[in-house]
Amino acid sequence: MFAKANEDVGQNISHQNLYIGPVFIVLATVVGKLFESINLPETNIAIVYLLAVVAISIFTQSYIISILYSFGATLSFNFFFTEPYNAFAIGNVSYVITFTIMVTVSLIITMMTQRIKTSVSVANRRAEENRKLYIMTNRVAGAASIEEIIDISIQSIGELTETNILCAYTSDMLHEKCRIAQYTFDDKLRVISLPDSEKVSLKQIDDYMLELTNIRSWKIFADGIVSAVIYMPHEQALMLEESKRRALMVAIENLSLAMGRVYSAFKQGRLQQENERERYRSSLLRAISHDLRTPLTGIMGTSEMIMGMTQPDDMRYELAAEIIEDAEWLHSLMENILNLTRLEDSHHYLKKQPEAIEEIIAVVVERFEKRAKGRELVVNIPNELVIVPVDAKLIVQVLINLLDNALKHTTLNQEISLTVDKLDNAVRFIVADRGTGINEEDMPYIFQMYYTSGKQSSDAKKGMGLGLAICKSVVEAHGGKISAANRDGGGAEFSFTLPMEDTNND
């Protein structure tokens, strides 16, 4: 109550506060004289003055003025309607009780009226704040850019809190460019664009602002990082009422959600574009691979016919052999590209069927002999029948890729072996050689797409960097694991395991 009284003392007393009280006191006196002329009791006249006190409390804005006029009404009643008349004196002791009751009732009525007016004022103010928050939320929800969201939010926050607001934020989707929006309660909104040449980051701006001791800040998190910071003069922040503090927190939360929505929409759109490009790329690679396989088959067949029609010492025999070698390399590359696009197609599922290990190895050995004539392949497989649920075509391609890799890193006299072991719940395939081995610096990257050992370019003829990456993709699609290591005594060893039970892993 006293805090409210002190606040009202600091207010400018308006003309309304000055003339409202005397008017109602004069009206009460006139009505009292009328009641006195018709011989009504003094209690009725006292009620009229209490009614005047209520009216003064309703129409007077100042709490102190209402109390002063309540005393004025009591003094007026004493002056005009108690003996001795027309004097500020008490002729009868019983009037002391009457005056005390009148003053007490007047004060209670004044305090209750002012409290009701304060509650109504607070309710109206909160309703206005809620209305502004609702408008801000609707406008922000329809905003399509970060700049528009910030401009709407900063202006709304400034109007809600009736303070000066400064906001630094990243204005692009990559969090690289910064802008500053400033809202001055008198001058409205002003946006400051920082020159691109300055390369000022949001963190640099925030660090500078934090050095100022008279600034209060709130960070806005969106897209998982701090995307904006709101600043307010510290003195104004301390003077904020509780309702305005709550409104400020709600506005900041709405701002964070709106910025997060825009960033999410941008990422989703970019992801859709990337998926669309990837789908076009896969379709193009698949179409090219299919179109190239037919002429490659014809080239290899024609070259074999030329080799059969010429003698080994003929120059044409050697040329035809080189054509076959290059055509087989291109054919293998086309197979790898087709398998890669097949695995990357989200609508494709592995065509797993129970396959005997012997049959898979037989196909691999046959294709190896055609690719590496004169080279020996040591094969070790279990004596018992082993059945594995696999996509046989893909597993054959994995083994061919590993054997091709061994051929590229070995000489004619160096051993290449293919071993199959049956484990408890899986089958392990091992392709080993006695070649140059794997460089230690290449070991972490050999299964990455387009990575070639020895720092070859990605378009080198004998190494596109697809073979081992496709091996890894195929094995993991089957629910298995693949690894590589150097052998004791020289050479490399690639091994992968496949589960003997179908894991339905696509």
Secondary structure by P-SEA (a helix, b strand, c coil): caaaaaaaaacccccccccaaaaaaaaaaaaaaaaaaacccaaaaaaaaaaaaaaaaaacccaaaaaaaaaaaaaaaaacccccccccccccaaaaaaaaaaaaaaaaaaaaaaaaaaaaaaaaaaaaaaaaaaaaaaaaaacccaaaaaaaaaaaaaaaccbbbbbbbbccccccbbbbbbbbccccbbbbbccccccccaaaaaaaaaacccccbbbbbccccccbbbbccaaaaaaccaaaaaaaaaaaaaaaaaaaaaaaaaaaaaaaaaaaaaaaaaaaaaaaaaaaaaaaaaaaaaaaaaaaacccccaaaaaaaaaaaaaaaaaaaaaaaaaaaaaaccccccccccccaaaaaaaaaaaaaaacccbbbbbbbbccbbbbbcaaaaaaaaaaaaaaaaaaaccccbbbbbbbbbcccbbbbbbbbcccccccccccccccccccccccccccccccccaaaaaaaaaaaacccccccccccbbbbbbbbbbccccccc
